C-alpha cells in the first residue's frame, strides 16, 4: 500500500484567486480613472500649466514606477508581500493627499513620482502573486483576472471623474483616489494570500546574479521586450494619438471620440479572459503569435480608414486583440522561471513595461510630428510583426 505521504498520492495544492489583490488593483485603477481626465484641468486651474507641464506628469509617474519595480522584485520575499503591497498603497494615498494640498509645481511632481513608486511596490508583488501558482495550468487566467480588475476600475472611474471635479471640488479626485488606496490597503491587509510555491529561497535580497540568472531563462528577455512594445503601442498610439486621429481624419467631435475610445477599452476587457484561457489550453506562444499578427493587421490598417463606422468597429477589434495578448508575456515568464527567481523576473518585466510607457508617447509623438499622424500606427504594426517573427523562431528552435 502506498503511504499517504508519498508524492504519488499527495494532493496537488489548489490555487485560489487572492481577492484582496484583485480588489487593490481594481480600486487603484478606479482612482486613476477618476484622476486621469481631470488632472490636466486641475493643473491648469491651480498651476496655470501649459501643455508641456501637463505631459510631464505621466513621464514622472512612469519614472517612479521604473525606478522601484526591480528593487521590489528583490525585496518582496525579504520584507513580505503583504507589507510591500500595503505600504505601496499607503504611499500612493499620502502622495494624493499631498498633491491636493500643495501649491508648488515642483513639489507636486515629486509627489506624483512618489505615487509611481507606491504603485510599483503594489503591482510587482500583485503580479508575482498571480503567477506564483503550484502549477502552470490556469496561470494565464490568473494574470487575466488581474488585468481585468485594472481595466474595469479604469473604465468605471473615467466616467465619474468629471462629475467629481465639477460637482464637488477640483481637488476631490485626489482625495477620492486616496480613499480608494486606503480601502485597498485594508482589503490587502485583511485578505488571504496564496502560499508562495517556493522551491528555494534567493541567496540574498540584492544579489545581482539573480537578475542575470532570470534573464538566461529562455523566453524571459523576449517577453520583456514584448511587453515593452505592447505598452509603448498602447500608450503612445492608442491612448494619445488615436483620439487625435479620430478627430483629424475621421472628422468626429468630442462625444463620438469618447464613445469610440470606450469601445476600445470594452474590447480589451472582453478579450482578456479569452486570451488567458486559450493560452492555458494551447500554449502561450501558439496563442501569442497569431494574436500579435492579428493586432498588427488591425493597427496598421487604421491608417487607411476614415469612415466613422469602420473606425468604431476597428476600435473595438483593436482593443480586443490588445487584450487578447496582454496577459501572455507575464504568464509565460511565470511558466519558465523557477519559483525562487519569479519576484526578480517579474520586477524586471515591470521595469521593461514602464520603459515602454515612458518612451512610447515620446517616440510615437515625435514621429507623428515629423512624418504623419498615420506613421505611428504603421510603426506599431511593424513592431508587432517583428516580435511575432522572433517568437516563431523561438518555437522552431526548441
C-alpha atoms as one frame of an Amber mdcrd trajectory, in Angstrom:
protein
   0.000   0.000   0.000   1.307   3.421  -0.866   1.910   5.747   2.039  -0.420
   8.700   2.358   2.583  10.987   2.456   4.103   9.693  -0.788   4.331  12.042
  -3.765   2.059   9.774  -5.803  -0.936  10.352  -3.554  -0.168  13.809  -2.215
  -2.873  16.155  -3.494  -1.760  18.990  -5.699  -2.331  22.307  -3.919  -5.148
  24.292  -5.434  -4.531  27.940  -6.295  -7.226  30.393  -5.334  -7.541  33.924
  -6.654  -6.423  36.410  -3.959  -9.459  38.661  -3.689  -7.555  41.300  -1.728
  -5.015  41.689  -4.536  -7.751  41.911  -7.169  -9.649  44.444  -5.055  -6.480
  46.513  -4.658  -5.867  46.538  -8.411  -9.491  47.496  -9.081  -9.530  50.298
  -6.502  -6.232  51.792  -7.658  -7.433  51.973 -11.233 -10.821  53.263 -10.087
  -8.962  56.167  -8.501  -6.703  56.571 -11.529  -9.739  56.533 -13.812 -11.236
  59.420 -11.845  -7.930  61.292 -11.850  -6.841  60.908 -15.483  -9.444  63.048
 -17.276  -9.416  65.726 -14.557  -5.670  66.001 -13.933  -4.961  68.335 -16.896
  -7.844  70.570 -15.791  -6.507  70.635 -12.231  -3.011  71.573 -13.412  -4.342
  74.432 -15.491  -6.627  75.682 -12.706  -4.061  75.503  -9.871  -0.676  75.935
 -11.583  -1.702  77.693 -14.842   0.085  74.803 -16.553   0.983  74.771 -20.233
   0.905  71.635 -22.398   4.492  70.703 -21.565   3.792  70.850 -17.829   0.755
  68.601 -18.321   2.598  65.954 -20.362   5.461  65.785 -17.835   3.113  64.211
 -15.254   2.769  60.709 -16.812   6.516  60.669 -17.519   7.298  61.455 -13.855
   4.816  58.861 -12.622   6.241  56.274 -15.014   9.778  57.091 -13.921   8.828
  56.458 -10.304   7.497  53.043 -11.302  10.590  52.318 -13.408  12.942  53.067
 -10.521  11.062  50.951  -7.973   9.944  47.846  -9.909  13.173  45.816  -9.893
  14.117  46.605  -6.250  10.626  45.484  -5.246  11.218  42.184  -7.027  14.343
  41.630  -4.948  12.685  42.582  -1.669   9.223  41.041  -1.908  10.052  37.809
  -0.058  12.533  39.503   2.253  10.233  42.264   3.503   6.986  40.378   2.976
   4.467  40.543   0.172   1.595  41.863   2.230   3.736  44.572   3.822   5.033
  45.782   0.467   1.579  45.949  -1.095   0.009  47.735   1.870   2.991  50.089
   2.123   2.768  50.912  -1.582  -0.947  51.690  -1.364  -0.465  53.914   1.683
   2.365  55.720  -0.107   0.030  56.478  -3.019  -2.644  57.763  -0.624  -0.154
  60.079   1.083   1.018  61.332  -2.313  -2.578  62.049  -3.333  -3.322  63.994
  -0.146  -0.107  65.967  -0.549  -0.904  66.654  -4.215  -4.264  68.141  -3.235
  -2.673  70.398  -0.607   0.494  71.683  -2.265   0.716  74.907  -4.227   4.190
  74.242  -5.644   4.512  72.543  -9.021   7.932  71.028  -8.219   6.552  69.501
  -5.022   3.545  68.237  -6.988   5.886  66.489  -9.464   7.805  64.854  -6.615
   4.582  63.581  -5.081   3.425  62.063  -8.405   6.805  60.307  -8.730   6.337
  59.010  -5.170   2.926  57.673  -6.168   4.634  55.846  -9.040   6.988  54.200
  -6.538   3.984  53.113  -4.479   2.236  51.650  -7.500   5.383  49.713  -8.469
   5.555  48.252  -4.958   1.956  47.071  -5.191   1.839  45.940  -8.821   5.119
  43.994  -8.834   4.050  41.966  -5.807   0.493  41.573  -7.110   1.699  40.260
 -10.479   4.160  37.872  -8.832   1.387  36.585  -6.569  -0.828  35.860  -9.570
   1.850  33.899 -11.475   3.287  32.097  -8.430   0.984  29.091  -8.557   1.583
  25.408  -7.799   1.071  24.571 -11.477   1.138  26.468 -14.754  -2.385  25.430
 -15.741  -4.588  28.391 -15.017  -1.755  30.931 -14.847  -2.974  32.724 -17.970
  -6.440  33.128 -16.487  -4.928  34.328 -13.198  -2.963  37.117 -14.900  -6.037
  37.937 -16.985  -8.066  38.355 -13.789  -5.575  40.928 -12.533  -5.640  42.876
 -15.807  -9.432  42.682 -15.954  -9.657  44.159 -12.449  -7.395  47.015 -13.535
  -9.306  47.642 -16.770 -12.727  47.547 -15.107 -11.639  50.027 -12.456 -10.243
  52.367 -15.092 -13.412  52.132 -17.176 -15.740  52.906 -14.265 -13.544  55.623
 -12.791 -13.221  57.535 -16.055 -16.977  58.027 -16.213 -17.086  59.619 -12.733
 -14.051  61.901 -12.848 -15.699  64.899 -14.490 -18.672  64.738 -12.123 -16.437
  64.800  -9.043 -14.285  67.621 -10.394 -17.211  69.831 -11.334 -19.754  68.823
  -8.717 -17.580  68.550  -5.590 -14.225  70.362  -5.908 -11.150  70.488  -8.126
  -9.151  68.551  -5.504 -11.805  65.860  -4.945 -10.368  63.353  -7.499  -7.109
  63.207  -5.480  -8.996  62.684  -2.241 -11.182  60.054  -3.891  -8.110  58.139
  -5.080  -6.552  58.427  -1.606  -9.719  56.927  -0.103  -9.610  54.111  -2.676
  -5.995  53.372  -1.714  -6.783  53.208   1.993  -9.720  50.848   1.390  -7.467
  48.755  -0.876  -4.817  48.627   1.868  -7.423  47.275   4.283  -8.539  44.683
   1.701  -4.982  43.542   1.029  -4.010  43.570   4.695  -7.028  41.555   5.779
  -7.353  39.203   2.807  -5.741  35.804   2.457  -2.764  35.442   0.138  -1.981
  32.130  -1.589   1.041  30.338  -0.249   4.116  31.028  -2.340   5.340  27.946
  -4.207   8.991  28.316  -3.247  11.418  25.511  -4.059  14.397  27.541  -2.882
  14.942  30.961  -1.397  17.069  33.565  -3.166  20.630  33.858  -1.926  20.206
  37.467  -0.902  17.826  40.363  -1.430  20.284  42.354  -3.553  22.349  39.650
  -5.231  22.854  40.916  -8.815  23.314  37.350 -10.030  19.600  36.692  -9.517
  18.665  39.006 -12.383  21.373  37.512 -14.609  20.040  34.015 -13.879  16.485
  35.088 -14.616  17.463  36.673 -17.938  19.197  33.454 -19.006  15.928  31.552
 -18.745  14.569  31.017 -22.298  11.855  33.485 -23.191  12.356  35.975 -20.341
  14.284  38.568 -22.358  11.955  38.185 -25.339   8.810  38.559 -23.210  10.249
  41.650 -21.549  10.789  43.256 -24.945   7.315  42.108 -26.000   5.665  43.750
 -23.001   7.659  46.940 -23.550   6.485  47.102 -27.170   2.862  46.341 -26.249
   2.682  49.096 -23.634   4.559  51.545 -25.890   1.917  50.987 -28.580  -0.910
  51.143 -26.038   0.186  54.441 -24.504   1.990  56.050 -27.429  -0.529  55.203
 -30.159  -3.911  54.159 -28.758  -4.152  56.426 -25.704  -2.567  59.627 -27.027
  -2.741  59.544 -30.842  -5.824  57.503 -31.702  -8.238  60.168 -30.325  -6.431
  62.796 -32.421  -6.685  60.536 -35.463 -10.436  60.199 -34.909 -10.778  63.991
 -34.857  -8.393  64.888 -37.691  -9.007  62.005 -40.103 -12.438  60.794 -39.069
 -13.927  64.249 -38.554 -15.509  63.263 -35.227 -16.457  65.501 -32.321 -15.575
  65.009 -28.634 -18.601  62.849 -27.771 -18.154  60.303 -30.628 -14.419  60.195
 -29.876 -15.165  59.328 -26.251 -17.558  56.599 -27.380 -15.050  55.043 -29.779
 -12.260  55.125 -27.203 -14.564  53.430 -24.684 -15.243  50.732 -27.288 -11.517
  50.001 -27.358 -11.447  49.653 -23.564 -14.531  47.433 -23.683 -12.934  45.212
 -26.335  -9.841  44.841 -24.170 -11.912  43.897 -21.142 -13.885  41.263 -23.071
 -10.810  39.628 -24.628  -8.516  39.461 -21.587 -10.130  36.338 -20.137 -10.316
  34.658 -23.544  -6.607  35.113 -24.242  -5.552  33.785 -20.847  -7.910  30.807
 -21.001  -6.949  29.773 -24.535  -3.231  30.040 -23.752  -3.683  27.789 -20.711
  -5.002  25.081 -23.035  -2.989  25.528 -26.241   0.287  27.037 -25.037   1.467
  30.623 -24.657   3.439  31.124 -27.876   0.931  29.248 -30.027  -1.672  31.799
 -28.974   0.616  34.830 -28.737   1.972  34.650 -32.298  -1.384  34.760 -34.164
  -2.653  37.291 -31.617   0.252  39.625 -32.381  -0.250  39.235 -36.130  -3.974
  39.994 -35.831  -3.200  43.033 -33.683  -0.639  44.229 -36.247  -3.094  43.830
 -39.134  -5.788  45.865 -37.405  -3.396  48.539 -36.150  -1.687  49.058 -39.497
  -4.939  49.197 -41.438  -6.223  52.085 -39.285  -4.035  54.357 -41.423  -6.345
  53.657 -44.380  -9.675  54.260 -42.595 -11.666  57.465 -42.307 -15.337  56.372
 -42.100 -16.721  56.671 -38.538 -18.484  53.294 -38.647 -15.335  51.488 -39.735
 -13.277  53.325 -37.120 -15.750  52.244 -34.443 -15.505  48.595 -35.455 -11.715
  48.820 -35.639 -11.547  50.456 -32.212 -13.458  47.557 -30.655 -11.375  44.981
 -32.547  -8.036  46.629 -31.747  -8.940  46.765 -28.067  -9.905  43.097 -28.279
  -6.642  41.951 -29.858  -4.622  44.098 -27.439  -6.446  42.478 -24.520  -6.115
  39.004 -26.048  -2.293  39.111 -25.907  -1.854  41.344 -22.833  -1.560  38.614
 -20.184   0.529  36.154 -22.172   4.092  37.518 -21.687   3.644  37.611 -17.915
   2.102  34.132 -17.826   4.908  32.699 -19.983   7.559  34.114 -17.644   5.687
  32.514 -14.756   5.805  29.189 -16.630   9.523  29.371 -17.393  11.177  30.949
 -14.349  11.911  28.864 -11.223   9.879  29.962  -8.173  12.917  31.394  -6.379
  13.545  33.821  -9.260   9.969  34.829 -10.038   9.978  38.013  -7.965  13.129
  39.309  -9.677  11.869  38.252 -13.123   8.515  39.994 -12.623  10.309  43.083
 -11.272  12.413  43.175 -14.436   9.314  42.639 -16.590   7.588  45.583 -14.877
  10.707  47.698 -15.453  10.601  46.920 -19.167   6.870  47.683 -19.216   7.481
  51.046 -17.549  10.243  51.779 -20.072   7.722  51.290 -22.866   5.243  53.527
 -21.075   7.823  56.321 -20.839   9.354  56.001 -24.317   6.199  55.123 -26.271
   4.496  58.538 -26.138   7.797  60.365 -26.688   8.825  58.341 -29.757   5.391
  57.981 -31.341   4.520  61.636 -30.788   7.792  62.825 -32.310   7.265  60.505
 -35.283   3.740  61.815 -35.858   5.048  65.399 -35.822   7.991  64.658 -38.090
   6.245  62.465 -40.698   2.487  61.951 -40.483  -0.214  61.070 -37.953  -0.676
  57.623 -39.542   3.036  56.724 -39.297   2.983  55.602 -35.626   0.185  53.138
 -36.455   2.322  51.613 -39.212   5.409  51.510 -36.985   3.420  49.825 -34.220
   2.197  47.204 -36.695   5.773  46.592 -37.877   6.960  46.130 -34.282   4.234
  43.571 -33.616   5.117  41.604 -36.764   8.813  41.613 -35.805   8.013  40.301
 -32.324   5.732  37.593 -33.746   8.532  36.540 -36.119  11.014  36.362 -33.233
   8.559  34.293 -31.185   8.158  31.947 -34.150  11.925  31.457 -34.282  11.888
  30.716 -30.567   9.284  27.997 -31.095  11.169  26.413 -34.006  14.467  26.222
 -32.096  13.012  24.336 -29.128
